[in-house]
Amino acid sequence: TDEHLDLDDGRWEDIHVVTGALKLFFRELPEPLVPFSHFDKFIAAIKMQDPTRRGQCIRDLVFSLPPAHHDTMKVLFCHLCRVIEYKEENRMSVQSIAIVFGPTLLRPASEEGNMAMHMVFQNQVVEHILNQYSYIF
């Protein structure tokens, strides 16, 4: 929206407010950052046994995203990689970030099926993209 926020306001000093707002923004999108049409493709890719094929397939899938999704993903994951650089101070490792953002950025169109199993693969996809950021983007 066109709402103007004063980021110097004291309420923004709590990092949990800012991170919660970011996660809420992505969770409330009508379609996730990884579009519903790509969900099964990313899950199939992360299940590939051959690491070279898996990496190439995920890279190709990221490039096949609509431009707004791809560009947003690039900026978001760049930021998340910077957060991970400070994991000793903030305790946000690659795995922690994947657990927090996996189900938010990548979810099926319907919640039918094994949600617990989906969550494992959702987290693995996010973890892979974070670990391979420079190769993918």
N, C-alpha and C positions, 0 to 999 in steps of 0.2 A: 504494500500500500504506500501511499504518499506520506505516511506518518513520519515525522521527524523526531528522532530520539537524541537526547543529550547523553552521549556515552560517557561523559564525565560525571554524570549523576552517580551517587554512591551505591545505588542498588545494582549497578552493573559490575561492582567490584567482586561479587561472589561468582566465581567461575562456574559454579553449578547452575546458576541462572542462565548464563550465556550458553553453556553446553546443552542444557535442557531445552532451551529455545531452539537451538540448531537441530537437535534430534526430533523435537516436536514438529518443526517445519517439514522435515523430510517424511516423517510418519504420516502427516496429514495431507500430503499431496494426493490428488485423486489417483494418480498412477505413480508407483515408486520410481526412483532414479533409474533402476534397471526395469524397463517396461515389462509388463506381464507377458508380452509376446516373447521375451527373451529369457524368462525365468528357467524354463526346462532346458534350454540350450546351455545356459551357464552351469546348471546342475550336472548335466551330462558331461560337460567339459571338465569340471573339477573332479569327476569320477574317473577320468582317463588315467590309466596306469603309467603310460609313457610320459615322463615329465616334459620332454621336448614337444610332443604333440599337444599335451595339456596347455602348456604355456602359449604356444602358437594359436591354439583354438580360442583361448580366453582373450588374447590380444586381438584376434580377428573379430570376436564378438563385441569387444569394447569399441572397436572402430566402426562396427555396424550399427551402433546406437544412433538414434536421432541426434543431430548436432547439439541441441540444447542439453540433452542428457549427457552426451560425451563431454562437452565443455564443462558442465557443472561437475561431473565426476572427476575430471582432471584437476580442477581447482580444489575441490573438497579433499581428494586423496593427497594432493600436494600438501595441503594444510595438515592432514592427519599424519603424514610422514614427518612433518616438523614436530608435531606433538610427540611422536614416538622417539625422536632424537633426545627428548628430555625425560625418558621413561624412569630414570633413576630418581628424579625429583617428583614426578607426577604419577608414578606407578601405572602408566598407560603403555603397556607393551603392545606389540602387534596383535597378540592374541586377545588382549583386553579390548582393544579398539574393535576388533572383528566381532567380539561377543556383543558389544554395545551397538554397533552399526549394521551388522549382518542382516538381522531380521527387519530392520528399518529400510535399508536401501534395496533389498532384494527379497521380494515376497511373491507367493503365488496369487493368482487372481481369486481363488477360493481357498479357504482353510481346510478343505477336505484332505484326507490322507494323513500321513504320519508327520505331525508338526515337529516332533522332537528330531526326527531324521532330517527333515528339511532344514532345521536350524543348524545342525552340524554342517551341512553342505553350504548354507548361506554364509556361515562364519568362515568356512574354508575359502570361498570365493573372495570375500573381502580381504582375508589374510593374504591370499595369493596376489591380488592386485596391489596391495600395500608393499609386499616383498619384492614385486617385480615392476614397481612403478616406472622406473627409468626405461625399462624394456617396452612396457606397454604404451607409455605416452612419449 
